[in-house]
Amino acid sequence: RRAQALELPAQPRATGGTLHLMVDGSGLKLSGPGEWLVEKHGTSRRRSWRKPHICFDSITGRIVASILTDRDVDDASQVEPPLDQIAEPVEVFLGDGGHDGTNVHTALDERHPDAKVIVTPRADAVLSAMVDTEPTQRDRHIQAIAGKGRMAWRRDSGYNERARVEGQLARWEQVIGDRPHFHSDEARATEVTVAAHVLNRMLDLGRPNSVRVA
C-alpha cells in the first residue's frame, strides 16, 4: 500500500556532462491468478503484460529515467514523460523505429534543441515539406538510407551504438527479473523506479572494464 503513493528521488548522476540517451521498452509479465484468468477466458482487458520504458545513458550505463505503461501503449507517445525526469542536457538521442514520430522530434526540439537525434525511420517514411529549403534531421536520415542503404546508414550515423540497450535490458532481467511482484499499477510503477535505483547503485559499487582481445 505504501508503494502506491511513495515518492522517490530523481536518479542521481555519478558524473556531470551531457547525456547520450538510449531509449527502449521491454515487457514485464504479470504473475498470479489475474494472468491465469486472462489466458484461460480470453478477456479483452489484456492484463498479462506491462511495459517499462527505460532511458539509459550510454556513456555511464546508468538508468536516468523510467516509466511503466500498459503493453499496448505506443513507444513514440512515451518519450516526453521520461524527458521531463531529466535535468541534464541531451547530446545524442537514439531510438528504434517505434520512436519515429513527429511528437518525438518536437519534444526533443523543445527541450534539447542541440541534440543529435538518431532514430531509424520507418520503411514507409516520407520527407517533410521543407526538405528542399530546411531539411530536418529525419529528412537527412531518410535521404542517407535511400542513397547508401540502411546498414551503411546505421554504421555512419552511430545508430549501432544502440546495441548496448539489449545488454542493459538483459542485465535488468537477470538481476531484477522479468515480472513485477506488486499487484496494482501504481505500486508496480514504484517497483520499476526502485529497480532502476538498485541497478544504478550496483554500477556505483563497481563496473567491469571490458577489453577486446580478438
C-alpha angles and dihedrals in degrees: 000000000000091000091062092069103021114130114210127197121254118270108275119227119235090204134019128236135078127325130242095206122205116186129195142147129227135183131255116198116220116227133201134052093317092068093042091054091050093052094043100045100027095230117187094230091088096207096158099094141036126191124222114203107209130191117204130190104227091203097059101016090233126141107241100177140008140175134178124226140163115283094249095058114117114246094223091057091057101059098090098058094056091044088055088059093056120084098174122087116264114226098177131020119194124187139155127243091283088070094052099115139122091240091058093055091043092052092050093046090053097047104026109018093171095053120121105233115207108180119150109241118234119256091255095045116141131200121260123253090252096055094113096049108022112009117196125225088258091054091054091050091051091048092048092051091048091049104044108008135261097275093054090046091053091053097044098041095049094245091132088072086075089075086086088073091071090056092050093050090048089052089053092053094045096048104029102022136236099273137052122240102209123085106219127065092235091054092044090054089055090047091055091050092049090049090054090052090050094052091047091050089053090054090050090055093053144323128205119246105225117203125187110233102176 
